[in-house]
Amino acid sequence: MKKIIYVLFLCVVSLSFNVSAAGISRSAFTTEIVNKEPLTELDKISVDVTRIYFFTEITGLNGRTITHRWEYNGQVMAEVTFQVNANRWRTWSSKNMLSGWVGKWQVSVLDEGGNVIEQSEFEYVVPAQELEPRHQTQQPQIQQPQIQAIDQMTKSEDITGVKDAKK
């Protein structure tokens, strides 16, 4: 009798472990997939990158279907559906990006019933160097006698003369 209870206990524990382990074990945004693995894991991605991948490792959902839903500003931009064909399954979707789509993006992983089983975000950003002017003009160095001449002109009321003196 004790053996039967022990075996039943092990079955229940094993079953509950398998149920809790089912789902997404890893997810990542990246710029490249190499040997079925993300090259990097990013949460901010430059607009210089025109294609972004969302990688997921799925466990315990063999025979099921999942969907990657790409959203921007609350609008669904793409949905990619996958058939899971093993107990451990690595898959990814990608999105071609436009530089004007700056801001927060979200990818939800949905099961067959449309339930969210994973959700991740990244920010599509303008690189810092693009926020600065591409060519900075240097102010010409003014010699001391020119400064005195300009000072005298600014004291007069001839505003046009001041503009001409600076050219």
C-alpha positions as CSV (number, residue, x, y, z in Angstrom):
1,M,0.0,0.0,0.0
2,K,2.8,2.4,0.9
3,K,4.5,1.7,-2.5
4,I,1.3,2.5,-4.3
5,I,0.9,5.8,-2.5
6,Y,4.6,6.6,-3.1
7,V,4.2,5.9,-6.8
8,L,1.1,8.0,-7.0
9,F,2.9,10.8,-5.1
10,L,5.8,10.7,-7.6
11,C,3.4,10.8,-10.5
12,V,1.6,13.8,-9.1
13,V,4.9,15.6,-8.4
14,S,6.2,14.8,-11.9
15,L,3.0,15.9,-13.6
16,S,2.9,19.2,-11.7
17,F,6.6,19.8,-12.5
18,N,5.9,19.2,-16.2
19,V,2.9,21.6,-16.2
20,S,4.8,24.4,-14.5
21,A,7.8,23.9,-16.8
22,A,5.7,24.3,-19.9
23,G,5.9,27.6,-21.6
24,I,8.6,30.0,-22.6
25,S,12.0,29.3,-20.9
26,R,13.9,32.1,-22.7
27,S,13.2,35.1,-24.9
28,A,15.3,37.8,-26.4
29,F,15.4,40.6,-29.0
30,T,18.5,40.4,-31.2
31,T,19.9,41.6,-34.5
32,E,21.0,38.1,-35.6
33,I,20.3,34.4,-35.0
34,V,23.4,32.1,-35.3
35,N,23.0,28.3,-34.9
36,K,19.4,28.7,-33.6
37,E,20.6,31.1,-30.8
38,P,20.4,34.9,-30.4
39,L,23.7,36.6,-31.1
40,T,22.9,39.3,-28.5
41,E,20.1,40.2,-26.1
42,L,19.0,43.8,-26.5
43,D,16.4,46.1,-24.9
44,K,17.4,49.2,-26.9
45,I,18.0,48.9,-30.6
46,S,19.2,51.7,-32.9
47,V,17.2,52.8,-36.0
48,D,20.3,51.9,-37.9
49,V,19.2,48.3,-37.5
50,T,16.5,47.6,-40.1
51,R,15.6,44.0,-39.1
52,I,15.0,42.8,-35.5
53,Y,14.5,39.2,-34.4
54,F,12.5,37.9,-31.4
55,F,13.8,34.6,-30.2
56,T,11.9,32.2,-28.0
57,E,12.8,28.9,-26.4
58,I,9.6,26.9,-25.7
59,T,9.4,23.9,-23.4
60,G,6.7,21.4,-22.8
61,L,4.4,22.6,-25.6
62,N,5.1,19.9,-28.2
63,G,2.3,19.7,-30.8
64,R,0.9,23.1,-29.8
65,T,0.8,26.4,-31.8
66,I,2.1,29.7,-30.6
67,T,2.1,33.2,-32.1
68,H,4.5,36.1,-31.9
69,R,2.4,39.4,-32.0
70,W,4.5,42.5,-32.7
71,E,2.9,45.7,-31.4
72,Y,3.8,49.4,-31.7
73,N,1.8,52.2,-30.1
74,G,-1.0,49.7,-29.3
75,Q,-1.3,48.7,-32.9
76,V,-0.6,45.1,-34.1
77,M,2.1,45.4,-36.7
78,A,2.6,41.7,-37.4
79,E,1.6,38.2,-36.2
80,V,3.7,35.1,-36.9
81,T,2.3,31.7,-36.0
82,F,4.5,28.6,-35.3
83,Q,3.9,24.9,-34.8
84,V,5.9,23.5,-31.9
85,N,7.4,20.2,-33.0
86,A,9.4,19.1,-30.0
87,N,9.4,19.2,-26.2
88,R,12.2,21.8,-26.4
89,W,11.7,24.1,-29.4
90,R,13.7,27.2,-30.4
91,T,12.1,29.6,-32.9
92,W,12.1,33.2,-33.8
93,S,10.2,35.8,-35.9
94,S,11.6,39.0,-37.4
95,K,10.3,42.4,-38.2
96,N,11.6,44.7,-40.9
97,M,11.7,48.2,-39.3
98,L,11.3,51.7,-40.6
99,S,13.4,54.5,-39.0
100,G,10.3,56.5,-38.2
101,W,9.0,53.7,-35.8
102,V,10.9,55.1,-32.9
103,G,9.7,54.2,-29.4
104,K,8.6,51.3,-27.3
105,W,7.7,48.0,-29.1
106,Q,6.2,44.9,-27.5
107,V,6.1,41.3,-28.6
108,S,3.5,39.0,-27.0
109,V,3.7,35.2,-27.2
110,L,0.2,33.8,-27.5
111,D,-1.1,30.2,-27.1
112,E,-3.8,28.7,-29.3
113,G,-6.5,30.4,-27.3
114,G,-5.0,33.8,-27.7
115,N,-3.7,33.9,-24.1
116,V,-0.5,35.8,-23.4
117,I,2.2,33.4,-22.1
118,E,5.1,35.8,-22.4
119,Q,5.6,39.5,-23.1
120,S,8.8,41.4,-23.9
121,E,9.6,45.0,-24.8
122,F,12.4,46.8,-26.6
123,E,12.9,50.5,-27.5
124,Y,13.7,51.5,-31.0
125,V,16.0,54.6,-30.6
126,V,17.8,57.2,-32.6
127,P,21.6,56.9,-31.9
128,A,23.0,59.7,-29.7
129,Q,25.4,60.9,-32.4
130,E,22.5,61.6,-34.8
131,L,21.0,63.9,-32.2
132,E,24.0,66.3,-32.7
133,P,24.6,68.3,-35.8
134,R,26.5,66.2,-38.4
135,H,28.8,69.2,-39.2
136,Q,29.6,71.8,-36.6
137,T,30.8,75.0,-38.0
138,Q,33.6,76.8,-36.1
139,Q,33.2,80.4,-35.3
140,P,35.9,82.5,-37.1
141,Q,38.6,83.9,-34.8
142,I,38.3,87.6,-34.6
143,Q,41.4,89.7,-34.1
144,Q,41.5,92.3,-31.4
145,P,41.3,95.4,-33.8
146,Q,38.2,93.9,-35.4
147,I,36.5,93.5,-32.1
148,Q,37.1,97.2,-31.3
149,A,35.6,98.1,-34.7
150,I,32.6,96.0,-34.1
151,D,32.1,97.4,-30.6
152,Q,32.2,100.9,-32.0
153,M,29.6,100.0,-34.7
154,T,27.3,98.4,-32.2
155,K,27.3,101.6,-30.2
156,S,26.0,103.5,-33.2
157,E,22.4,103.1,-34.3
158,D,23.3,101.6,-37.8
159,I,22.2,98.0,-37.3
160,T,22.8,97.3,-41.0
161,G,26.4,98.3,-40.5
162,V,26.8,95.8,-37.7
163,K,25.6,93.0,-39.9
164,D,28.0,94.0,-42.7
165,A,30.9,94.2,-40.3
166,K,30.4,90.6,-39.2
167,K,30.6,89.2,-42.8
